[in-house]
Amino acid sequence: MRQKSLARLGTVLFYLGGAVWVLYAAGKYLLGWDVSLRQFLPYHLAAVIPGVLLKRFSVRIVSVFNKP
């Protein structure tokens, strides 16, 4: 059960990191804000990197914490 929860959290973080670019595009092109990629990149990476790691290593994470 925990493995599925961690993998699901990884998926959510991954898609939230992608959604950052939707916000960037909406702000820059629809609302005319003066924003740069560098303002959004840290938020993208802060969500995508842990998301990928959680999806990839959820089995190992659970096995480490379930040792007797």
N, C-alpha and C positions, 0 to 999 in steps of 0.2 A: 504493500500500500504506500509506504513512504517513497519508494522508488518512483511510482507513478506520480506522486505529488511533486517530487523534485523535478521530474521530467516535464510535468505540466507547467510548473513555475518557470522553468527554462524556456519553454515555448512562449509563454506570456511575455517574458522579458525580451526575447528575441523580436517579437512583433511590436512591442512598445518601442524598441530601438529603431525599428523601421518606420514607425509612425512619427518619429521625430522629423523625418524628412518631409512628411506630409504637412506638418506644422510649418516647417521652413518654407516650403513652396507656397503655402497659403499666405503666410506673412509677407513673403517677398513679392510674389506675383499678383496676388489678389488684393492684398491690403496695402501694398506699396511701402512696406517697412524697409528701412535701411539696415538689413541684417547680412551677415556673412556666414559662410560655411563654418568658420572657426567657432562661432558662437553656439552652434548646434552639435558639432562633432563630439565634444566630451559627453554630452547626454546620450548620444547614439552609442558610443563605445561603452559607457557605463552600464547600459542595458544589454547590448548585444554580447559582449564578451562573457559576462557571468551567465547569460542565458545559454550560450553555446556550451560552456563548461558544465553547467548543470544537466543539460540534455545528454551530453557525451559521457559524463562520469557519474551519473546518478546511481548506477549499480555499485560502483566502488565506494561512493560516499556512504551509502546505506550499509554496506558490508563492514566498513571501518567502525561505524558507530554501533553496530549490533554484535560486536565480538563480546564474548563473556568475560 
